[in-house]
Amino acid sequence: MNFEFSDEQRMLRKTVRDFVDKEIMPFIGEWDAKGHFDTGVLSKLANLGLMGVCIPENYGGSGMDYNALAIVCEELERGDTAFRTAVSVHTGLNSMTLLQWGTEHQKRSYLIPQAKGEKVGAFALTEPGAGSDVVALQTTAKKSGNDYILNGQKTWISLCDSADHFLVFAYTDKSKKHNGISAFIVERTGEGFSSKATKGKLGIRAGNTGELFFDNVRIPESNLLGEEGDGFKIAMAALDNGRFTVAAGACGQIMACMEASVDYCHERETFGKEIGKHQLVQQMIARMEAGLQMSRLLVYRAGELKNKGVRNTRETSLAKWQACDFANQAADDAVQIHGAYGYSNEYPVERYLRNSKAPVIYEGTREIHTIMQAEYVLGYRQDKPLNKMLPAWHADN
């Protein structure tokens, strides 16, 4: 594996970092305190070509590789998890899934405007009684002529009030269990659709998360993604992409914790010397550095498999699990290094700690990924190539 970034990737990192420093850092404290999601940030990201960074140019994207998406997510989460989450959902869970599974008509109608940032896409799988247990879905889609009639509810949906289109998973035949789940492209403008933001979240308060409601929403047959019964496979393939972006974002969270902690270590003195001179503080800084470097290796390894068009469920699961755990630990250590000030929003580390918990839960809990990795090692789980994979990336994309 080549561990060197290309000139294009280095320029991309600088572009996103400069954007974060200018457009997010000065305002994120206020947005977080008010629970405000600034959609203008997404428009500015679109102007930079970052809402479809790894989507081929013929579908409106920037045509960069999948590790370029990782770089974008890492640098965005250095600013705040809310904006990495938006790109994860829009690009990782929605647009990349359309690229992988969509018909040419669906790509022209939905993928192109999303990759250009003209429209925003989201992903709707989780329900009040169905998280890790996907088969427990209650949402249904019943055939009616050339349409489907959608009824049900989704929860913990990022961009619930902001997205134009949603990938929604529903039963078309509940008797078939996971083989009876189908995926649909659902537009916000459909009659019977409504959404409601969730307030009082522990973290990611500057993001838009909430519920979706479907009351006899009519969906044209042409908005069925894949075939009837493909929904479970599509959801799992989408999560491979989403988890990849979450893992990459966790690297940014570790980086943010380390930068804030290093600055504070040089500012604060105790017992006549900078606190960075104390060995137990150094131990926490060293743990952040180790976590960052190990997480990056796992993330970019998964990215290279994506670039080659190789199924990467195992590798992406490991990256997501470990990177998010390292980020959670880094945030806890950052608060500890800041002492009493870490408990105040005068410094950003209390926000990092609050934000670091959700990624340990969503897109596969720590416990789900632990089971997955054990089952791979024990031989109970084996992945077969999907009949539809993300297109391998080539320099001439």
KOLNU-929271 format. One record per residue (C-alpha): residue number from 1; residue in one letter; x, y, z. Coordinates in nm, 3 decimals. Example, Ala and Ser with C-alpha at 12.3 -4.5 7.8 and 13.67 -1.06 7.14 Angstrom:
BEGIN
{guse 1; a; {1.230; -0.450; 0.780}};
{guse 2; s; {1.367; -0.106; 0.714}};
This chain:
BEGIN
{guse 1; m; {0.000; 0.000; 0.000}};
{guse 2; n; {0.119; 0.349; -0.082}};
{guse 3; f; {0.100; 0.562; 0.233}};
{guse 4; e; {0.184; 0.886; 0.054}};
{guse 5; f; {-0.092; 1.133; -0.023}};
{guse 6; s; {-0.105; 1.271; -0.374}};
{guse 7; d; {-0.063; 1.643; -0.435}};
{guse 8; e; {-0.436; 1.656; -0.505}};
{guse 9; q; {-0.516; 1.495; -0.169}};
{guse 10; r; {-0.280; 1.726; 0.019}};
{guse 11; m; {-0.443; 2.025; -0.147}};
{guse 12; l; {-0.784; 1.887; -0.059}};
{guse 13; r; {-0.688; 1.855; 0.307}};
{guse 14; k; {-0.564; 2.213; 0.314}};
{guse 15; t; {-0.879; 2.337; 0.140}};
{guse 16; v; {-1.112; 2.168; 0.390}};
{guse 17; r; {-0.899; 2.269; 0.689}};
{guse 18; d; {-0.898; 2.632; 0.580}};
{guse 19; f; {-1.274; 2.611; 0.526}};
{guse 20; v; {-1.329; 2.469; 0.875}};
{guse 21; d; {-1.110; 2.736; 1.034}};
{guse 22; k; {-1.300; 3.014; 0.856}};
{guse 23; e; {-1.659; 2.890; 0.825}};
{guse 24; i; {-1.712; 2.660; 1.126}};
{guse 25; m; {-1.468; 2.725; 1.411}};
{guse 26; p; {-1.567; 3.089; 1.479}};
{guse 27; f; {-1.938; 3.002; 1.506}};
{guse 28; i; {-1.966; 2.645; 1.630}};
{guse 29; g; {-1.983; 2.733; 1.999}};
{guse 30; e; {-2.290; 2.949; 1.941}};
{guse 31; w; {-2.453; 2.696; 1.704}};
{guse 32; d; {-2.398; 2.418; 1.954}};
{guse 33; a; {-2.537; 2.621; 2.245}};
{guse 34; k; {-2.849; 2.714; 2.045}};
{guse 35; g; {-2.899; 2.374; 1.886}};
{guse 36; h; {-2.882; 2.541; 1.544}};
{guse 37; f; {-2.793; 2.357; 1.223}};
{guse 38; d; {-2.655; 2.606; 0.971}};
{guse 39; t; {-2.756; 2.480; 0.626}};
{guse 40; g; {-2.549; 2.756; 0.470}};
{guse 41; v; {-2.239; 2.548; 0.549}};
{guse 42; l; {-2.366; 2.277; 0.313}};
{guse 43; s; {-2.412; 2.531; 0.034}};
{guse 44; k; {-2.055; 2.651; 0.083}};
{guse 45; l; {-1.928; 2.292; 0.081}};
{guse 46; a; {-2.115; 2.241; -0.246}};
{guse 47; n; {-1.943; 2.546; -0.395}};
{guse 48; l; {-1.611; 2.375; -0.321}};
{guse 49; g; {-1.727; 2.051; -0.484}};
{guse 50; l; {-1.722; 1.866; -0.151}};
{guse 51; m; {-2.079; 1.730; -0.144}};
{guse 52; g; {-1.989; 1.473; -0.410}};
{guse 53; v; {-1.615; 1.450; -0.374}};
{guse 54; c; {-1.591; 1.078; -0.461}};
{guse 55; i; {-1.878; 1.069; -0.711}};
{guse 56; p; {-1.765; 1.040; -1.077}};
{guse 57; e; {-1.768; 1.361; -1.277}};
{guse 58; n; {-2.026; 1.226; -1.522}};
{guse 59; y; {-2.270; 1.211; -1.229}};
{guse 60; g; {-2.195; 1.562; -1.105}};
{guse 61; g; {-1.918; 1.483; -0.858}};
{guse 62; s; {-1.552; 1.579; -0.826}};
{guse 63; g; {-1.427; 1.238; -0.940}};
{guse 64; m; {-1.177; 1.190; -0.657}};
{guse 65; d; {-1.112; 0.858; -0.484}};
{guse 66; y; {-1.277; 0.722; -0.170}};
{guse 67; n; {-0.986; 0.819; 0.054}};
{guse 68; a; {-1.046; 1.177; -0.057}};
{guse 69; l; {-1.387; 1.142; 0.107}};
{guse 70; a; {-1.211; 1.022; 0.422}};
{guse 71; i; {-0.993; 1.334; 0.421}};
{guse 72; v; {-1.300; 1.557; 0.390}};
{guse 73; c; {-1.475; 1.380; 0.678}};
{guse 74; e; {-1.167; 1.390; 0.900}};
{guse 75; e; {-1.116; 1.761; 0.855}};
{guse 76; l; {-1.486; 1.845; 0.892}};
{guse 77; e; {-1.511; 1.660; 1.222}};
{guse 78; r; {-1.211; 1.849; 1.347}};
{guse 79; g; {-1.454; 2.144; 1.330}};
{guse 80; d; {-1.762; 1.963; 1.458}};
{guse 81; t; {-1.927; 1.624; 1.429}};
{guse 82; a; {-2.248; 1.782; 1.298}};
{guse 83; f; {-2.100; 1.874; 0.961}};
{guse 84; r; {-1.912; 1.549; 0.916}};
{guse 85; t; {-2.241; 1.375; 0.991}};
{guse 86; a; {-2.415; 1.576; 0.720}};
{guse 87; v; {-2.157; 1.469; 0.460}};
{guse 88; s; {-2.161; 1.111; 0.590}};
{guse 89; v; {-2.535; 1.088; 0.543}};
{guse 90; h; {-2.559; 1.284; 0.218}};
{guse 91; t; {-2.258; 1.130; 0.044}};
{guse 92; g; {-2.172; 0.808; 0.227}};
{guse 93; l; {-2.517; 0.667; 0.300}};
{guse 94; n; {-2.724; 0.819; 0.020}};
{guse 95; s; {-2.525; 0.926; -0.287}};
{guse 96; m; {-2.279; 0.637; -0.282}};
{guse 97; t; {-2.572; 0.396; -0.247}};
{guse 98; l; {-2.742; 0.551; -0.551}};
{guse 99; l; {-2.415; 0.519; -0.740}};
{guse 100; q; {-2.395; 0.151; -0.644}};
{guse 101; w; {-2.759; 0.044; -0.682}};
{guse 102; g; {-2.947; 0.310; -0.878}};
{guse 103; t; {-3.080; 0.290; -1.230}};
{guse 104; e; {-2.955; 0.538; -1.485}};
{guse 105; h; {-3.282; 0.730; -1.450}};
{guse 106; q; {-3.243; 0.745; -1.071}};
{guse 107; k; {-2.884; 0.861; -1.101}};
{guse 108; r; {-2.982; 1.136; -1.344}};
{guse 109; s; {-3.280; 1.244; -1.133}};
{guse 110; y; {-3.130; 1.226; -0.785}};
{guse 111; l; {-2.758; 1.149; -0.778}};
{guse 112; i; {-2.644; 1.429; -1.008}};
{guse 113; p; {-2.818; 1.714; -0.820}};
{guse 114; q; {-2.700; 1.565; -0.489}};
{guse 115; a; {-2.339; 1.536; -0.603}};
{guse 116; k; {-2.351; 1.898; -0.718}};
{guse 117; g; {-2.498; 1.999; -0.381}};
{guse 118; e; {-2.814; 2.135; -0.543}};
{guse 119; k; {-3.019; 1.882; -0.342}};
{guse 120; v; {-2.947; 1.712; -0.010}};
{guse 121; g; {-2.999; 1.339; 0.047}};
{guse 122; a; {-3.045; 1.143; 0.370}};
{guse 123; f; {-3.094; 0.786; 0.495}};
{guse 124; a; {-3.386; 0.643; 0.693}};
{guse 125; l; {-3.345; 0.296; 0.840}};
{guse 126; t; {-3.375; 0.325; 1.220}};
{guse 127; e; {-3.717; 0.310; 1.389}};
{guse 128; p; {-3.832; 0.348; 1.750}};
{guse 129; g; {-3.824; -0.033; 1.789}};
{guse 130; a; {-3.565; -0.123; 1.527}};
{guse 131; g; {-3.201; -0.020; 1.549}};
{guse 132; s; {-2.943; -0.299; 1.550}};
{guse 133; d; {-3.228; -0.544; 1.484}};
{guse 134; v; {-3.316; -0.432; 1.131}};
{guse 135; v; {-3.568; -0.714; 1.083}};
{guse 136; a; {-3.786; -0.553; 1.352}};
{guse 137; l; {-3.888; -0.273; 1.109}};
{guse 138; q; {-4.256; -0.180; 1.118}};
{guse 139; t; {-4.269; 0.059; 0.820}};
{guse 140; t; {-4.451; -0.093; 0.522}};
{guse 141; a; {-4.478; -0.022; 0.150}};
{guse 142; k; {-4.774; -0.184; -0.023}};
{guse 143; k; {-4.811; -0.201; -0.399}};
{guse 144; s; {-5.099; -0.003; -0.546}};
{guse 145; g; {-5.107; 0.002; -0.924}};
{guse 146; n; {-4.785; 0.163; -1.043}};
{guse 147; d; {-4.712; 0.307; -0.698}};
{guse 148; y; {-4.627; 0.198; -0.345}};
{guse 149; i; {-4.811; 0.331; -0.039}};
{guse 150; l; {-4.570; 0.399; 0.246}};
{guse 151; n; {-4.675; 0.399; 0.612}};
{guse 152; g; {-4.463; 0.411; 0.925}};
{guse 153; q; {-4.213; 0.610; 1.126}};
{guse 154; k; {-3.836; 0.655; 1.138}};
{guse 155; t; {-3.628; 0.802; 1.419}};
{guse 156; w; {-3.277; 0.937; 1.478}};
{guse 157; i; {-3.263; 1.045; 1.115}};
{guse 158; s; {-2.989; 1.297; 1.040}};
{guse 159; l; {-3.092; 1.590; 0.818}};
{guse 160; c; {-3.457; 1.510; 0.897}};
{guse 161; d; {-3.569; 1.869; 0.835}};
{guse 162; s; {-3.300; 1.958; 0.581}};
{guse 163; a; {-3.284; 1.680; 0.322}};
{guse 164; d; {-3.477; 1.688; -0.004}};
{guse 165; h; {-3.466; 1.311; -0.062}};
{guse 166; f; {-3.448; 1.010; 0.169}};
{guse 167; l; {-3.354; 0.646; 0.118}};
{guse 168; v; {-3.630; 0.476; 0.315}};
{guse 169; f; {-3.642; 0.107; 0.406}};
{guse 170; a; {-3.975; -0.067; 0.446}};
{guse 171; y; {-4.132; -0.412; 0.431}};
{guse 172; t; {-4.294; -0.506; 0.102}};
{guse 173; d; {-4.342; -0.865; 0.229}};
{guse 174; k; {-4.302; -0.913; 0.602}};
{guse 175; s; {-4.339; -1.291; 0.578}};
{guse 176; k; {-3.996; -1.306; 0.411}};
{guse 177; k; {-3.826; -1.127; 0.702}};
{guse 178; h; {-3.500; -0.961; 0.587}};
{guse 179; n; {-3.564; -1.080; 0.231}};
{guse 180; g; {-3.891; -0.885; 0.234}};
{guse 181; i; {-3.736; -0.542; 0.298}};
{guse 182; s; {-3.717; -0.298; 0.006}};
{guse 183; a; {-3.556; 0.043; -0.044}};
{guse 184; f; {-3.724; 0.354; -0.184}};
{guse 185; i; {-3.626; 0.707; -0.281}};
{guse 186; v; {-3.876; 0.929; -0.103}};
{guse 187; e; {-3.913; 1.301; -0.165}};
{guse 188; r; {-3.993; 1.545; 0.113}};
{guse 189; t; {-4.267; 1.703; -0.097}};
{guse 190; g; {-4.480; 1.388; -0.102}};
{guse 191; e; {-4.826; 1.424; 0.050}};
{guse 192; g; {-4.841; 1.255; 0.390}};
{guse 193; f; {-4.473; 1.309; 0.468}};
{guse 194; s; {-4.369; 1.506; 0.778}};
{guse 195; s; {-4.064; 1.543; 1.001}};
{guse 196; k; {-3.985; 1.661; 1.352}};
{guse 197; a; {-3.645; 1.751; 1.498}};
{guse 198; t; {-3.529; 1.591; 1.823}};
{guse 199; k; {-3.427; 1.833; 2.098}};
{guse 200; g; {-3.233; 1.774; 2.419}};
{guse 201; k; {-2.954; 1.565; 2.267}};
{guse 202; l; {-2.638; 1.499; 2.466}};
{guse 203; g; {-2.417; 1.593; 2.174}};
{guse 204; i; {-2.407; 1.690; 1.806}};
{guse 205; r; {-2.640; 1.973; 1.904}};
{guse 206; a; {-2.538; 2.176; 1.598}};
{guse 207; g; {-2.679; 1.899; 1.379}};
{guse 208; n; {-3.031; 1.828; 1.259}};
{guse 209; t; {-3.163; 1.493; 1.385}};
{guse 210; g; {-3.517; 1.371; 1.433}};
{guse 211; e; {-3.817; 1.170; 1.321}};
{guse 212; l; {-3.988; 1.106; 0.988}};
{guse 213; f; {-4.356; 1.016; 0.953}};
{guse 214; f; {-4.521; 0.850; 0.653}};
{guse 215; d; {-4.899; 0.859; 0.631}};
{guse 216; n; {-5.007; 0.692; 0.307}};
{guse 217; v; {-4.718; 0.850; 0.116}};
{guse 218; r; {-4.744; 0.754; -0.251}};
{guse 219; i; {-4.414; 0.654; -0.413}};
{guse 220; p; {-4.382; 0.588; -0.787}};
{guse 221; e; {-4.260; 0.242; -0.882}};
{guse 222; s; {-3.963; 0.406; -1.053}};
{guse 223; n; {-3.835; 0.512; -0.708}};
{guse 224; l; {-3.785; 0.153; -0.593}};
{guse 225; l; {-3.408; 0.112; -0.551}};
{guse 226; g; {-3.293; -0.225; -0.678}};
{guse 227; e; {-3.557; -0.499; -0.678}};
{guse 228; e; {-3.823; -0.581; -0.422}};
{guse 229; g; {-3.651; -0.764; -0.137}};
{guse 230; d; {-3.309; -0.606; -0.202}};
{guse 231; g; {-3.352; -0.358; 0.083}};
{guse 232; f; {-3.152; -0.547; 0.344}};
{guse 233; k; {-2.856; -0.594; 0.107}};
{guse 234; i; {-2.876; -0.229; 0.005}};
{guse 235; a; {-2.886; -0.114; 0.368}};
{guse 236; m; {-2.582; -0.323; 0.460}};
{guse 237; a; {-2.388; -0.198; 0.157}};
{guse 238; a; {-2.484; 0.161; 0.248}};
{guse 239; l; {-2.361; 0.107; 0.603}};
{guse 240; d; {-2.023; -0.004; 0.469}};
{guse 241; n; {-1.996; 0.341; 0.315}};
{guse 242; g; {-2.145; 0.529; 0.608}};
{guse 243; r; {-1.925; 0.351; 0.863}};
{guse 244; f; {-1.621; 0.437; 0.655}};
{guse 245; t; {-1.702; 0.807; 0.680}};
{guse 246; v; {-1.779; 0.782; 1.053}};
{guse 247; a; {-1.441; 0.616; 1.113}};
{guse 248; a; {-1.266; 0.887; 0.912}};
{guse 249; g; {-1.450; 1.154; 1.109}};
{guse 250; a; {-1.338; 0.995; 1.435}};
{guse 251; c; {-0.978; 1.059; 1.326}};
{guse 252; g; {-1.070; 1.427; 1.303}};
{guse 253; q; {-1.219; 1.416; 1.651}};
{guse 254; i; {-0.896; 1.271; 1.791}};
{guse 255; m; {-0.700; 1.537; 1.605}};
{guse 256; a; {-0.919; 1.814; 1.750}};
{guse 257; c; {-0.878; 1.675; 2.103}};
{guse 258; m; {-0.501; 1.655; 2.062}};
{guse 259; e; {-0.467; 2.006; 1.917}};
{guse 260; a; {-0.673; 2.159; 2.199}};
{guse 261; s; {-0.485; 1.958; 2.461}};
{guse 262; v; {-0.139; 2.045; 2.327}};
{guse 263; d; {-0.228; 2.415; 2.329}};
{guse 264; y; {-0.353; 2.390; 2.687}};
{guse 265; c; {-0.046; 2.191; 2.795}};
{guse 266; h; {0.173; 2.484; 2.690}};
{guse 267; e; {-0.057; 2.746; 2.849}};
{guse 268; r; {-0.120; 2.591; 3.188}};
{guse 269; e; {0.146; 2.556; 3.459}};
{guse 270; t; {0.134; 2.354; 3.779}};
{guse 271; f; {0.406; 2.294; 4.036}};
{guse 272; g; {0.628; 2.540; 3.854}};
{guse 273; k; {0.620; 2.389; 3.504}};
{guse 274; e; {0.396; 2.342; 3.203}};
{guse 275; i; {0.150; 2.059; 3.261}};
{guse 276; g; {0.281; 1.898; 2.943}};
{guse 277; k; {0.599; 1.823; 3.141}};
{guse 278; h; {0.408; 1.590; 3.375}};
{guse 279; q; {0.438; 1.226; 3.274}};
{guse 280; l; {0.074; 1.133; 3.335}};
{guse 281; v; {-0.037; 1.416; 3.106}};
{guse 282; q; {0.215; 1.297; 2.848}};
{guse 283; q; {0.064; 0.952; 2.876}};
{guse 284; m; {-0.274; 1.090; 2.769}};
{guse 285; i; {-0.122; 1.286; 2.480}};
{guse 286; a; {0.067; 0.976; 2.368}};
{guse 287; r; {-0.255; 0.773; 2.380}};
{guse 288; m; {-0.423; 1.027; 2.150}};
{guse 289; e; {-0.134; 1.010; 1.903}};
{guse 290; a; {-0.138; 0.631; 1.899}};
{guse 291; g; {-0.514; 0.626; 1.852}};
{guse 292; l; {-0.497; 0.874; 1.566}};
{guse 293; q; {-0.226; 0.689; 1.376}};
{guse 294; m; {-0.382; 0.344; 1.423}};
{guse 295; s; {-0.726; 0.472; 1.324}};
{guse 296; r; {-0.593; 0.637; 1.010}};
{guse 297; l; {-0.425; 0.314; 0.903}};
{guse 298; l; {-0.751; 0.122; 0.941}};
{guse 299; v; {-0.953; 0.389; 0.760}};
{guse 300; y; {-0.723; 0.428; 0.462}};
{guse 301; r; {-0.686; 0.051; 0.433}};
{guse 302; a; {-1.065; 0.026; 0.396}};
{guse 303; g; {-1.054; 0.316; 0.151}};
{guse 304; e; {-0.801; 0.137; -0.069}};
{guse 305; l; {-1.029; -0.168; -0.085}};
{guse 306; k; {-1.313; 0.062; -0.192}};
{guse 307; n; {-1.086; 0.214; -0.456}};
{guse 308; k; {-1.028; -0.137; -0.593}};
{guse 309; g; {-1.398; -0.225; -0.591}};
{guse 310; v; {-1.345; -0.498; -0.329}};
{guse 311; r; {-1.601; -0.574; -0.059}};
{guse 312; n; {-1.475; -0.428; 0.269}};
{guse 313; t; {-1.741; -0.499; 0.533}};
{guse 314; r; {-1.491; -0.660; 0.772}};
{guse 315; e; {-1.225; -0.392; 0.736}};
{guse 316; t; {-1.471; -0.104; 0.757}};
{guse 317; s; {-1.636; -0.252; 1.067}};
{guse 318; l; {-1.299; -0.275; 1.242}};
{guse 319; a; {-1.209; 0.082; 1.144}};
{guse 320; k; {-1.542; 0.220; 1.264}};
{guse 321; w; {-1.529; 0.032; 1.596}};
{guse 322; q; {-1.171; 0.117; 1.684}};
{guse 323; a; {-1.160; 0.476; 1.558}};
{guse 324; c; {-1.479; 0.571; 1.744}};
{guse 325; d; {-1.353; 0.410; 2.066}};
{guse 326; f; {-1.021; 0.592; 2.030}};
{guse 327; a; {-1.206; 0.921; 1.972}};
{guse 328; n; {-1.423; 0.870; 2.278}};
{guse 329; q; {-1.111; 0.799; 2.487}};
{guse 330; a; {-0.929; 1.100; 2.340}};
{guse 331; a; {-1.218; 1.330; 2.430}};
{guse 332; d; {-1.229; 1.194; 2.785}};
{guse 333; d; {-0.854; 1.247; 2.818}};
{guse 334; a; {-0.881; 1.598; 2.674}};
{guse 335; v; {-1.133; 1.695; 2.940}};
{guse 336; q; {-0.909; 1.544; 3.208}};
{guse 337; i; {-0.607; 1.740; 3.081}};
{guse 338; h; {-0.808; 2.062; 3.097}};
{guse 339; g; {-0.920; 1.981; 3.452}};
{guse 340; a; {-1.203; 2.199; 3.580}};
{guse 341; y; {-1.189; 2.411; 3.264}};
{guse 342; g; {-1.264; 2.100; 3.061}};
{guse 343; y; {-1.603; 2.093; 3.229}};
{guse 344; s; {-1.685; 2.438; 3.091}};
{guse 345; n; {-1.776; 2.546; 2.739}};
{guse 346; e; {-1.504; 2.808; 2.768}};
{guse 347; y; {-1.294; 2.538; 2.598}};
{guse 348; p; {-1.414; 2.311; 2.318}};
{guse 349; v; {-1.323; 1.979; 2.478}};
{guse 350; e; {-1.651; 1.940; 2.667}};
{guse 351; r; {-1.826; 1.955; 2.327}};
{guse 352; y; {-1.585; 1.698; 2.189}};
{guse 353; l; {-1.670; 1.462; 2.475}};
{guse 354; r; {-2.044; 1.506; 2.423}};
{guse 355; n; {-2.009; 1.460; 2.048}};
{guse 356; s; {-1.785; 1.154; 2.078}};
{guse 357; k; {-2.052; 0.930; 2.230}};
{guse 358; a; {-2.302; 0.912; 1.943}};
{guse 359; p; {-2.060; 0.760; 1.687}};
{guse 360; v; {-1.992; 0.475; 1.931}};
{guse 361; i; {-2.364; 0.396; 1.905}};
{guse 362; y; {-2.487; 0.474; 1.554}};
{guse 363; e; {-2.415; 0.280; 1.234}};
{guse 364; g; {-2.346; -0.032; 1.437}};
{guse 365; t; {-2.288; -0.011; 1.811}};
{guse 366; r; {-1.953; -0.102; 1.963}};
{guse 367; e; {-2.112; -0.429; 2.069}};
{guse 368; i; {-2.237; -0.513; 1.717}};
{guse 369; h; {-1.890; -0.456; 1.571}};
{guse 370; t; {-1.732; -0.664; 1.848}};
{guse 371; i; {-1.958; -0.954; 1.754}};
{guse 372; m; {-1.891; -0.907; 1.384}};
{guse 373; q; {-1.514; -0.917; 1.429}};
{guse 374; a; {-1.528; -1.224; 1.653}};
{guse 375; e; {-1.751; -1.405; 1.403}};
{guse 376; y; {-1.508; -1.331; 1.119}};
{guse 377; v; {-1.218; -1.473; 1.321}};
{guse 378; l; {-1.417; -1.779; 1.431}};
{guse 379; g; {-1.534; -1.848; 1.078}};
{guse 380; y; {-1.903; -1.798; 1.153}};
{guse 381; r; {-1.925; -1.499; 0.917}};
{guse 382; q; {-1.799; -1.481; 0.562}};
{guse 383; d; {-1.867; -1.210; 0.305}};
{guse 384; k; {-1.944; -1.287; -0.054}};
{guse 385; p; {-1.895; -1.025; -0.326}};
{guse 386; l; {-2.214; -0.828; -0.379}};
{guse 387; n; {-2.370; -0.846; -0.724}};
{guse 388; k; {-2.342; -0.468; -0.726}};
{guse 389; m; {-2.028; -0.305; -0.587}};
{guse 390; l; {-1.915; 0.054; -0.587}};
{guse 391; p; {-1.727; 0.118; -0.909}};
{guse 392; a; {-1.351; 0.086; -0.864}};
{guse 393; w; {-1.182; 0.425; -0.873}};
{guse 394; h; {-0.943; 0.506; -1.154}};
{guse 395; a; {-0.735; 0.815; -1.210}};
{guse 396; d; {-0.935; 0.891; -1.524}};
{guse 397; n; {-1.274; 0.890; -1.346}};
